[in-house]
Amino acid sequence: MARFPKNDIISLTSAHPRYDLAESYGPNLRLGDLLAGAPDLASLSLGYGTAEGDQRLRHVIAEMHGVGPDEVVVTVGGAHALFLLAFILCGPGDCGQGGEAITTTPLFPQARSALEAVGTAIRTVPLSFDQGYRPSLDEFGALLSPRTKLVSLASPQNPSGVALDQAMLRRLLGLMTEVCPDAYLLVDETYREAAYGGDPAAPSAVAIGQKVVAISSLSKAHGAPGLRLGWAITHDPALREQLVLGRFNTVISGSPLDEALALALLTRREPILAGRRAQLAAGLERTARWIETQGQFVEWVRPDAGALCCIRLKPDRFDETAVARFRAELANEDIRLADGAWFGDEPHVFRLGFGLLPMPELETALAGLTRALTQAAG
């Protein structure tokens, strides 16, 4: 029996602690924030939608990325897009012929799980805290082969929030053209628009080349994970057709209600994002000040975008026993951090989310983290 791999990140969908610093988004939008710009929902038909997604919604997403609406396929969240692409490009048909996928570690568990679930061979480029989670083009080049079907990346990355350099992505695509011209470069851009304050959002990677597939969702930058709305963008008509067929054969269509609310959100995205970016900037700077005051215990990699960052308990202050004590102290403080092991990172690393809690609660949570560090360090 084929099985989906288990990962303890599923605990994020269970009961929430008082101070949840494990989540990588925030704050949540509320339904009332969207109703003023939504159509008359009382008259909304709850029949099946279209397999490719609502046409008006696809037009708005296309305009956001400078592509045509026929290059957009709406999915049930970004995770659905990840699974469909893994199945289509690296599924059983290709696996029997030696097809491979290349990705990184640490990374979002579902990105790897989608590849594992379809049985593809996975080759991994390791990213490290000490190198700021910046990948080496040479390491990708060493793994590429004629068997490569997919290179799956994220920018900004989860759990680090570090963005990939567009020039590096262009060079990587050039290497792929030479070594594995039929392969696709997938870039998960879920955090791309979660910029800080007045910082501009990075451009989408979809413009880099014909073999690039960009995916995103409303879950992170826009604060609407409950809508379960994502999308995939491809310039390849054959791949788009397979994505539409894959959507039909897995979920038939999306929820008309989700798609109507998503349209209302994206037509008002600039003011919504502006307010959220201001809060992310405040959370980032407060976290930076906390890191500075706790420099004897922790270090971090400052993120490029998103409501998340990686912190590391300093190995010279925390052995394995002290790391375990820190986890226990977090529970005593009713605080949750995301364990680096969920993403394939080293045991001393945790993902800290600074965007979900209101500022007074973030202050309280950081004070609790300070107590946990002090108690664990001994």
C-alpha positions as CSV (number, residue, x, y, z in Angstrom):
1,M,0.0,0.0,0.0
2,A,1.3,3.4,-1.0
3,R,1.3,5.8,2.0
4,F,1.7,9.5,2.6
5,P,4.7,10.1,4.9
6,K,4.1,11.3,8.4
7,N,5.5,14.6,9.7
8,D,4.9,16.2,13.1
9,I,4.1,19.5,11.3
10,I,0.6,18.1,11.3
11,S,0.4,19.3,14.9
12,L,-0.1,22.8,13.6
13,T,-3.6,21.7,12.7
14,S,-4.4,20.6,16.2
15,A,-5.1,22.7,19.4
16,H,-3.2,26.0,19.5
17,P,-1.1,27.0,22.5
18,R,-1.6,30.4,24.1
19,Y,1.4,31.9,22.2
20,D,1.8,30.3,18.8
21,L,5.1,31.3,17.3
22,A,5.2,28.2,15.1
23,E,2.9,29.5,12.4
24,S,4.4,31.2,9.4
25,Y,1.6,33.6,8.4
26,G,-0.5,36.3,9.9
27,P,-2.6,37.9,10.9
28,N,-5.7,36.0,9.7
29,L,-8.2,37.9,7.6
30,R,-11.8,37.7,8.7
31,L,-14.8,37.1,6.5
32,G,-16.1,40.6,7.3
33,D,-12.9,42.0,5.7
34,L,-14.0,40.6,2.4
35,L,-17.8,40.8,2.3
36,A,-17.9,44.5,1.3
37,G,-16.0,43.7,-1.9
38,A,-17.7,40.4,-2.5
39,P,-20.6,39.7,-4.8
40,D,-24.1,39.1,-3.4
41,L,-23.3,35.8,-1.7
42,A,-26.9,35.1,-1.0
43,S,-27.5,34.6,-4.7
44,L,-24.2,32.7,-5.4
45,S,-24.9,29.3,-7.0
46,L,-23.3,26.5,-5.1
47,G,-23.1,24.2,-8.2
48,Y,-19.8,22.9,-9.6
49,G,-17.2,25.4,-10.7
50,T,-15.0,25.0,-13.7
51,A,-12.1,22.6,-13.8
52,E,-9.5,25.3,-14.4
53,G,-11.1,27.8,-11.9
54,D,-13.3,30.9,-12.2
55,Q,-12.5,32.9,-15.3
56,R,-12.6,36.3,-13.5
57,L,-10.3,35.0,-10.8
58,R,-7.8,33.6,-13.3
59,H,-7.8,37.0,-15.1
60,V,-6.9,38.8,-11.8
61,I,-4.1,36.3,-11.0
62,A,-2.8,36.5,-14.6
63,E,-2.6,40.3,-14.4
64,M,-0.7,40.0,-11.1
65,H,2.0,38.0,-12.9
66,G,2.0,39.5,-16.3
67,V,0.7,36.3,-18.0
68,G,-2.4,35.3,-19.9
69,P,-5.4,33.9,-18.0
70,D,-5.1,30.6,-20.0
71,E,-1.7,30.1,-18.3
72,V,-3.3,30.0,-14.9
73,V,-4.9,27.0,-13.2
74,V,-6.6,27.5,-9.8
75,T,-5.9,24.8,-7.2
76,V,-7.1,23.9,-3.7
77,G,-4.3,25.6,-2.0
78,G,-0.6,25.6,-2.9
79,A,-0.2,22.0,-1.6
80,H,-2.7,20.8,-4.2
81,A,-0.5,22.4,-6.9
82,L,2.6,20.7,-5.5
83,F,1.0,17.3,-5.5
84,L,-0.4,17.7,-9.0
85,L,2.9,18.7,-10.4
86,A,4.7,15.9,-8.6
87,F,2.2,13.4,-10.0
88,I,2.2,14.7,-13.5
89,L,5.9,15.2,-13.9
90,C,7.4,12.6,-11.6
91,G,4.6,10.0,-11.2
92,P,4.7,6.2,-11.7
93,G,5.1,6.4,-15.5
94,D,8.4,8.4,-15.3
95,C,9.6,6.6,-12.2
96,G,9.7,3.3,-13.9
97,Q,12.0,5.0,-16.5
98,G,14.4,6.4,-13.9
99,G,12.8,9.9,-13.5
100,E,14.2,12.1,-10.7
101,A,13.4,15.3,-8.9
102,I,15.8,17.7,-7.3
103,T,14.9,19.8,-4.3
104,T,16.5,21.2,-1.2
105,T,16.6,20.5,2.5
106,P,15.4,22.0,4.8
107,L,12.1,22.7,3.1
108,F,8.4,22.7,3.5
109,P,7.5,19.1,4.3
110,Q,4.6,18.8,1.9
111,A,6.8,19.8,-1.0
112,R,8.9,16.7,-0.3
113,S,6.0,14.6,0.7
114,A,4.3,15.1,-2.6
115,L,7.3,13.7,-4.4
116,E,7.7,10.8,-2.0
117,A,4.0,10.0,-2.3
118,V,4.2,9.5,-6.1
119,G,7.4,7.4,-5.6
120,T,9.9,9.5,-7.4
121,A,13.6,9.4,-6.7
122,I,14.6,12.6,-4.9
123,R,18.1,14.1,-5.0
124,T,18.7,16.9,-2.4
125,V,20.8,20.0,-2.3
126,P,21.6,20.7,1.4
127,L,21.1,24.2,2.7
128,S,22.7,25.2,6.0
129,F,22.1,27.8,8.7
130,D,25.8,28.8,8.6
131,Q,25.6,29.6,4.9
132,G,22.4,31.6,5.4
133,Y,20.3,29.0,3.5
134,R,21.8,30.2,0.2
135,P,22.1,27.3,-2.3
136,S,25.1,26.8,-4.5
137,L,24.6,26.6,-8.3
138,D,27.4,24.1,-8.5
139,E,25.6,21.8,-6.2
140,F,22.5,21.8,-8.4
141,G,24.7,21.3,-11.4
142,A,26.3,18.2,-9.9
143,L,22.9,16.6,-9.4
144,L,21.3,17.4,-12.7
145,S,21.1,14.5,-15.2
146,P,19.1,13.5,-18.2
147,R,16.8,11.7,-15.8
148,T,15.8,14.9,-14.0
149,K,12.1,15.7,-14.6
150,L,11.6,18.5,-12.0
151,V,13.6,20.9,-9.9
152,S,11.4,22.0,-7.0
153,L,12.3,25.2,-5.1
154,A,10.7,27.9,-3.0
155,S,11.5,31.6,-2.9
156,P,11.2,32.8,-0.2
157,Q,12.0,29.5,1.4
158,N,10.1,27.8,4.2
159,P,11.3,27.7,7.0
160,S,14.0,30.4,6.6
161,G,12.2,33.2,4.6
162,V,15.4,33.5,2.5
163,A,14.7,34.4,-1.2
164,L,16.6,32.9,-4.1
165,D,18.5,35.2,-6.4
166,Q,16.8,35.6,-9.7
167,A,20.2,35.6,-11.5
168,M,20.9,32.2,-9.9
169,L,17.6,30.9,-11.0
170,R,18.3,32.0,-14.6
171,R,21.7,30.3,-14.6
172,L,20.1,27.1,-13.1
173,L,17.5,27.1,-15.9
174,G,20.3,27.5,-18.4
175,L,22.0,24.4,-16.9
176,M,18.7,22.5,-17.1
177,T,18.4,23.4,-20.7
178,E,21.8,21.8,-21.4
179,V,21.5,18.7,-19.3
180,C,17.7,17.9,-19.0
181,P,15.9,20.1,-21.5
182,D,12.5,18.4,-20.8
183,A,12.6,19.2,-17.1
184,Y,10.6,21.9,-15.4
185,L,11.8,24.4,-12.7
186,L,9.0,24.8,-10.1
187,V,9.2,27.9,-7.9
188,D,6.8,28.0,-4.9
189,E,6.3,31.8,-4.4
190,T,3.8,31.6,-1.5
191,Y,5.7,34.2,0.6
192,R,6.8,36.4,-2.3
193,E,4.3,39.2,-1.6
194,A,4.8,39.2,2.2
195,A,7.3,42.0,2.0
196,Y,8.2,44.3,4.9
197,G,6.7,47.8,5.1
198,G,7.5,49.7,2.0
199,D,9.8,47.1,0.5
200,P,8.8,46.0,-3.0
201,A,7.8,42.4,-3.5
202,A,10.3,40.4,-5.6
203,P,9.3,39.8,-9.2
204,S,7.7,36.4,-10.0
205,A,10.0,33.8,-11.4
206,V,7.5,32.9,-14.0
207,A,9.0,35.5,-16.4
208,I,12.4,33.7,-16.4
209,G,11.7,31.1,-19.0
210,Q,9.2,28.8,-20.7
211,K,10.1,25.9,-18.5
212,V,9.3,27.7,-15.2
213,V,6.2,26.8,-13.3
214,A,5.2,29.3,-10.5
215,I,2.8,28.4,-7.7
216,S,1.3,30.4,-4.9
217,S,-1.7,30.7,-2.7
218,L,-3.7,33.0,-0.4
219,S,-2.5,31.3,2.7
220,K,0.6,33.3,3.7
221,A,1.0,36.8,2.3
222,H,-2.8,37.4,2.2
223,G,-3.7,35.7,5.5
224,A,-6.5,33.5,4.1
225,P,-5.4,29.9,4.6
226,G,-9.0,29.0,5.3
227,L,-10.1,29.7,1.8
228,R,-7.9,26.8,0.5
229,L,-7.2,28.7,-2.7
230,G,-3.9,28.5,-4.7
231,W,-2.8,28.5,-8.3
232,A,-0.2,27.2,-10.7
233,I,1.1,29.2,-13.7
234,T,2.7,27.6,-16.7
235,H,3.6,28.7,-20.2
236,D,3.3,25.1,-21.5
237,P,-0.2,24.3,-22.9
238,A,0.3,20.6,-22.6
239,L,1.3,20.9,-18.9
240,R,-1.6,23.2,-18.3
241,E,-4.0,20.7,-19.8
242,Q,-2.7,18.0,-17.5
243,L,-3.1,20.3,-14.5
244,V,-6.7,21.0,-15.4
245,L,-7.3,17.2,-15.9
246,G,-5.5,16.6,-12.6
247,R,-7.7,19.1,-10.8
248,F,-10.8,17.5,-12.3
249,N,-9.7,14.0,-11.3
250,T,-8.8,14.9,-7.8
251,V,-11.4,17.5,-6.7
252,I,-13.5,18.0,-9.8
253,S,-13.6,21.7,-9.2
254,G,-13.0,24.3,-6.6
255,S,-15.5,25.8,-4.2
256,P,-17.5,28.6,-5.8
257,L,-17.7,30.3,-2.4
258,D,-13.9,30.1,-2.0
259,E,-13.3,31.4,-5.5
260,A,-15.8,34.3,-5.1
261,L,-14.2,35.4,-1.8
262,A,-10.7,35.0,-3.4
263,L,-11.7,37.3,-6.2
264,A,-13.0,39.8,-3.7
265,L,-9.7,39.6,-1.8
266,L,-7.4,40.0,-4.9
267,T,-9.4,42.9,-6.3
268,R,-8.6,44.7,-3.0
269,R,-5.1,43.2,-2.6
270,E,-3.1,46.4,-2.5
271,P,-4.7,47.9,0.7
272,I,-4.9,44.5,2.3
273,L,-1.3,43.8,1.6
274,A,-0.2,47.3,2.7
275,G,-1.7,46.8,6.2
276,R,-0.2,43.3,6.5
277,R,3.2,44.4,5.4
278,A,3.3,47.1,8.0
279,Q,2.5,44.5,10.7
280,L,5.2,42.1,9.4
281,A,7.8,44.9,9.4
282,A,6.9,45.7,13.1
283,G,7.1,42.0,14.0
284,L,10.4,41.5,12.2
285,E,12.0,44.5,13.9
286,R,10.8,43.4,17.3
287,T,12.1,40.0,16.7
288,A,15.5,41.4,15.6
289,R,15.7,43.4,18.8
290,W,14.9,40.3,20.8
291,I,17.6,38.3,19.0
292,E,20.1,41.1,19.8
293,T,19.3,41.0,23.5
294,Q,19.5,37.2,23.6
295,G,22.8,36.9,21.6
296,Q,24.4,34.8,24.3
297,F,21.8,32.1,23.7
298,V,20.6,32.4,20.1
299,E,21.5,33.5,16.6
300,W,19.3,33.8,13.4
301,V,19.2,34.2,9.7
302,R,17.3,37.4,8.9
303,P,14.6,36.6,6.3
304,D,14.0,38.5,3.0
305,A,10.2,38.2,3.2
306,G,7.4,36.3,5.1
307,A,6.3,36.1,8.7
308,L,9.0,33.5,9.5
309,C,12.6,33.1,10.3
310,C,15.1,30.5,11.6
311,I,16.7,30.9,15.0
312,R,19.4,28.6,16.3
313,L,20.2,27.7,19.9
314,K,24.0,28.3,20.1
315,P,25.6,24.9,20.1
316,D,28.3,26.0,22.5
317,R,25.6,26.8,25.1
318,F,23.1,24.0,24.4
319,D,24.0,20.4,24.2
320,E,21.3,17.8,23.3
321,T,20.1,17.7,26.8
322,A,19.7,21.4,27.0
323,V,17.8,21.5,23.7
324,A,15.4,19.0,25.2
325,R,15.0,21.1,28.3
326,F,14.3,24.1,26.1
327,R,11.4,22.2,24.4
328,A,10.0,21.3,27.8
329,E,10.3,24.9,29.0
330,L,8.4,26.1,25.9
331,A,5.5,23.8,26.9
332,N,5.6,25.2,30.4
333,E,5.3,28.7,28.9
334,D,2.4,27.6,26.6
335,I,4.6,28.6,23.6
336,R,5.0,26.7,20.4
337,L,7.9,27.0,18.0
338,A,8.2,25.0,14.8
339,D,10.8,22.3,15.3
340,G,13.6,22.4,12.7
341,A,13.4,18.6,12.4
342,W,10.0,19.0,10.7
343,F,11.8,20.6,7.7
344,G,14.9,18.5,7.8
345,D,17.0,21.1,9.7
346,E,19.6,20.5,12.5
347,P,18.2,19.9,16.0
348,H,19.3,23.3,17.4
349,V,17.2,25.2,14.8
350,F,13.6,26.3,15.2
351,R,11.2,28.3,13.0
352,L,9.8,31.4,14.7
353,G,6.7,33.1,13.3
354,F,6.4,36.7,14.2
355,G,3.3,37.7,12.2
356,L,0.3,35.9,13.7
357,L,0.2,37.4,17.2
358,P,-0.8,41.0,17.9
359,M,2.2,43.1,19.1
360,P,1.4,43.0,22.8
361,E,1.1,39.2,22.7
362,L,4.3,38.9,20.6
363,E,6.1,40.9,23.4
364,T,4.7,38.5,26.0
365,A,5.7,35.5,24.0
366,L,9.2,36.7,23.4
367,A,9.5,37.3,27.2
368,G,8.4,33.7,27.7
369,L,11.1,32.6,25.2
370,T,13.7,34.5,27.2
371,R,12.7,32.6,30.4
372,A,12.7,29.3,28.5
373,L,16.2,30.0,27.2
374,T,17.5,31.0,30.7
375,Q,16.1,28.0,32.4
376,A,17.3,25.6,29.7
377,A,20.8,27.0,29.5
378,G,21.2,26.5,33.3
